[in-house]
Protein backbone atom coordinates (compact mmCIF):
# COMPACT_ATOMS: atom_id res chain seq x y z
CA UNK A 1 0.00 0.00 0.00
CA UNK A 2 1.23 3.47 -0.90
CA UNK A 3 -0.11 6.41 1.15
CA UNK A 4 0.04 10.15 0.48
CA UNK A 5 0.23 12.34 3.58
CA UNK A 6 -0.39 16.09 3.88
CA UNK A 7 -1.47 18.79 6.28
CA UNK A 8 -1.88 22.50 6.54
CA UNK A 9 -0.25 24.52 9.35
CA UNK A 10 -2.99 23.44 11.78
CA UNK A 11 -2.18 19.76 11.35
CA UNK A 12 1.58 19.81 10.95
CA UNK A 13 2.46 18.28 14.34
CA UNK A 14 -0.09 15.48 14.06
CA UNK A 15 1.10 14.77 10.50
CA UNK A 16 4.61 14.26 11.88
CA UNK A 17 3.26 11.75 14.42
CA UNK A 18 1.38 9.88 11.69
CA UNK A 19 4.49 9.85 9.48
CA UNK A 20 6.40 8.18 12.31
CA UNK A 21 3.64 5.60 12.71
CA UNK A 22 3.60 4.83 8.99
CA UNK A 23 7.35 4.37 9.06
CA UNK A 24 7.10 2.06 12.08
CA UNK A 25 4.40 0.03 10.32
CA UNK A 26 6.50 -0.28 7.18
CA UNK A 27 3.89 1.56 5.08
CA UNK A 28 5.28 3.29 2.01
CA UNK A 29 4.26 6.94 2.15
CA UNK A 30 5.14 10.33 0.76
CA UNK A 31 4.79 13.58 2.69
CA UNK A 32 3.39 16.42 0.58
CA UNK A 33 3.71 19.12 3.26
CA UNK A 34 3.19 21.53 4.74
CA UNK A 35 6.44 22.04 6.59
CA UNK A 36 6.00 25.69 7.50
CA UNK A 37 4.89 27.53 10.60
CA UNK A 38 2.91 30.25 8.83
CA UNK A 39 -0.70 30.06 7.75
CA UNK A 40 -1.37 28.18 4.50
CA UNK A 41 -4.55 27.25 2.64
CA UNK A 42 -5.75 23.66 3.10
CA UNK A 43 -7.08 23.27 -0.49
CA UNK A 44 -3.51 23.78 -1.75
CA UNK A 45 -2.60 20.48 -0.05
CA UNK A 46 -5.85 18.50 -0.09
CA UNK A 47 -6.67 18.88 -3.79
CA UNK A 48 -3.32 17.77 -5.29
CA UNK A 49 -3.11 14.82 -2.90
CA UNK A 50 -6.69 13.75 -3.63
CA UNK A 51 -5.95 13.97 -7.35
CA UNK A 52 -2.97 11.64 -6.88
CA UNK A 53 -5.24 9.06 -5.22
CA UNK A 54 -7.92 9.48 -7.89
CA UNK A 55 -5.31 8.92 -10.63
CA UNK A 56 -4.04 5.76 -8.90
CA UNK A 57 -0.61 7.16 -8.06
CA UNK A 58 -1.35 6.40 -4.39
CA UNK A 59 -3.71 3.85 -2.89
CA UNK A 60 -4.89 6.11 -0.09
CA UNK A 61 -4.21 9.45 1.57
CA UNK A 62 -4.29 10.95 5.04
CA UNK A 63 -5.04 14.68 5.35
CA UNK A 64 -4.81 16.71 8.56
CA UNK A 65 -5.79 20.26 9.42
CA UNK A 66 -7.07 21.92 12.58
CA UNK A 67 -10.48 20.22 12.51
CA UNK A 68 -10.15 17.99 9.44
CA UNK A 69 -13.25 19.61 7.98
CA UNK A 70 -11.57 21.82 5.38
CA UNK A 71 -9.36 18.99 4.16
CA UNK A 72 -12.36 16.65 3.93
CA UNK A 73 -14.53 19.10 2.02
CA UNK A 74 -11.70 19.88 -0.40
CA UNK A 75 -10.73 16.26 -1.04
CA UNK A 76 -14.33 15.25 -1.71
CA UNK A 77 -14.49 17.72 -4.61
CA UNK A 78 -12.18 15.41 -6.56
CA UNK A 79 -14.02 12.81 -8.66
CA UNK A 80 -13.43 9.30 -7.31
CA UNK A 81 -12.51 10.39 -3.80
CA UNK A 82 -14.37 9.15 -0.76
CA UNK A 83 -12.84 11.13 2.06
CA UNK A 84 -14.08 10.50 5.59
CA UNK A 85 -13.61 12.84 8.53
CA UNK A 86 -12.85 10.52 11.44
CA UNK A 87 -12.20 11.19 15.12
CA UNK A 88 -12.90 7.75 16.62
CA UNK A 89 -11.78 4.18 15.96
CA UNK A 90 -15.27 2.79 15.25
CA UNK A 91 -15.83 5.30 12.45
CA UNK A 92 -12.40 4.52 10.99
CA UNK A 93 -13.37 0.85 10.72
CA UNK A 94 -16.87 1.57 9.42
CA UNK A 95 -15.76 3.99 6.72
CA UNK A 96 -13.37 1.43 5.28
CA UNK A 97 -15.69 -1.57 5.64
CA UNK A 98 -18.86 0.14 4.40
CA UNK A 99 -17.76 3.19 2.36
CA UNK A 100 -14.42 2.02 0.93
CA UNK A 101 -12.99 5.42 1.88
CA UNK A 102 -9.72 6.16 0.13
CA UNK A 103 -8.86 9.34 2.01
CA UNK A 104 -8.86 9.88 5.77
CA UNK A 105 -9.19 13.37 7.26
CA UNK A 106 -8.49 14.20 10.90
CA UNK A 107 -8.21 17.32 13.04
CA UNK A 108 -5.17 18.02 15.20
CA UNK A 109 -7.19 20.40 17.39
CA UNK A 110 -9.85 17.72 17.91
CA UNK A 111 -7.89 14.58 18.83
CA UNK A 112 -4.52 13.74 20.28
CA UNK A 113 -1.72 11.75 18.69
CA UNK A 114 -2.45 8.50 20.54
CA UNK A 115 -6.02 8.30 19.30
CA UNK A 116 -5.01 9.49 15.83
CA UNK A 117 -2.51 6.64 15.54
CA UNK A 118 -5.14 4.10 16.60
CA UNK A 119 -7.52 5.53 13.99
CA UNK A 120 -4.88 5.28 11.26
CA UNK A 121 -4.03 1.68 12.18
CA UNK A 122 -7.69 0.67 12.07
CA UNK A 123 -8.32 2.56 8.82
CA UNK A 124 -5.30 1.04 7.09
CA UNK A 125 -6.06 -2.47 8.31
CA UNK A 126 -9.78 -2.70 7.58
CA UNK A 127 -10.79 -4.14 4.21
CA UNK A 128 -13.86 -3.08 2.23
CA UNK A 129 -16.69 -5.58 2.79
CA UNK A 130 -18.22 -5.21 -0.67
CA UNK A 131 -21.66 -6.81 -1.05
CA UNK A 132 -24.52 -4.41 -0.46
CA UNK A 133 -21.96 -1.69 0.25
CA UNK A 134 -20.47 -2.03 -3.25
CA UNK A 135 -23.89 -1.26 -4.72
CA UNK A 136 -23.99 1.98 -2.78
CA UNK A 137 -20.48 2.99 -3.82
CA UNK A 138 -21.45 2.29 -7.44
CA UNK A 139 -24.41 4.67 -7.13
CA UNK A 140 -22.01 7.41 -6.03
CA UNK A 141 -19.69 6.64 -8.94
CA UNK A 142 -22.60 6.78 -11.38
CA UNK A 143 -23.65 10.17 -10.04
CA UNK A 144 -20.09 11.46 -10.50
CA UNK A 145 -20.28 10.49 -14.18
CA UNK A 146 -23.16 12.95 -14.78
N, C-alpha and C positions, 0 to 999 in steps of 0.2 A: 504494500500500500504506500502511496506517495501522497503526502499532505502538504498543502500550502498554508502558511501561517502569517497573519498580519494583525496589526492593531493601529489605532490612532494614539495620540498622546495620553488619553485617558485609560488606555489598556496596556500600555507599554510594560509595566512591571509584571502583570499577570501573564502577558505573552512570553516574557523571559522564563517564568516558572514553567509554562506549558512546553516551551522549547526544551528545557531540561528534562522534563518528563518524557517527551517524544524520543529524545536521545537515549535516555535510560531504557526505554521500551524497544529500542532498535528500529523505530519507525523512521523511514526516510522522509525528510521534510525540508522545505525551503522557507526561509523567513523573508517576507516582502516588506518589512518595516512596520511601523515607523521606529526610528532610532533617535528621535530628537526630543527635546524637552518642551519646545514651544508648541502652541496650538496648531493642529493640522485638521484637515477636513476628511472625515471618515469615508465619504464616497471615493476619494482618491485612492484608497487602499482596498475597500470592499469590492468595488466594481471590477478592477483588473484581476483580482484574485478569483472572483466568481466566474469571470470569463475564462480563466485558465481551467477551472473545473468543468465548465460547460463544454469546452473544446476537447476535454479528455487529457489535457496535459498533466493534471493532478486528479487523483481519485476523490479526494475530499479536501475541505478547507476548514480552518478554525479562525474566526474573526473576533476580536475583542476591542471594545471601547468602554466608556464609562458605565453605560447601562446595557450595552449589547443591542439596544433598539435601533440605533442609526445604522449600524453594520448590517443587521438583519433586514431592515427595510431596503437598504441599498442592494444587497446581494440578491434579494428576491425579485429585483427588476430584471435580472439577467435570465433569459429564456433557458429552461432546463435546470435551474437551481431550485432546490428545496432547502432553504435555510431555516433552521429552527433556533429560536431564542430559548436557551435552557439555563435554569439555575437550580436544578435538583436532579438527582441520579435517576429517579423513576422516569422523568420526562426524557432524559438522554436515551434511556433504553427504548421507550415507547416511540420516539421519533425515528429511530433507526428501524425498529421492528415493523412499525405500521406505516410510516411515511417515507421510508427510504431516504431520509435527509442526507444530503451530500455536503452541506455546510452547517457548521455549528457556530452560533454566536453566543457570547457570554459578556457579562458586565463586571469589570474590576471593582466598581464601586458598590456592587450588589452582593458579590460572594468573595470569599477568601480563597487563597491558593490551594488549601487542602481539599476543599469541596470541588473546586474547579478541576483539579487533577483526577478526582474520582469520577466526575462527569465525563471527562475526556476518555478515561479508560473504558467506561461503560459504553460510550458512544462509538469508540473505535472497535470494540469487541462484539457489539451486537449485530447480528446479521438481519437483513430484511426478510420478513416472513413470507412475502408473496401472497398467493391465494387471493382472498377477497380484497386485500390491501393493494395488490397489483392492479386490480380493476379501477380502484380509486385514483391511483397514480396515473393510470392511462387516461382517465377523464381530464386530469389537469394538463397532461401533455397535449391532448386533443384541443383543449381550449387555447393553449399557447400557440397552436398552429393557425388559429384564426387571424 
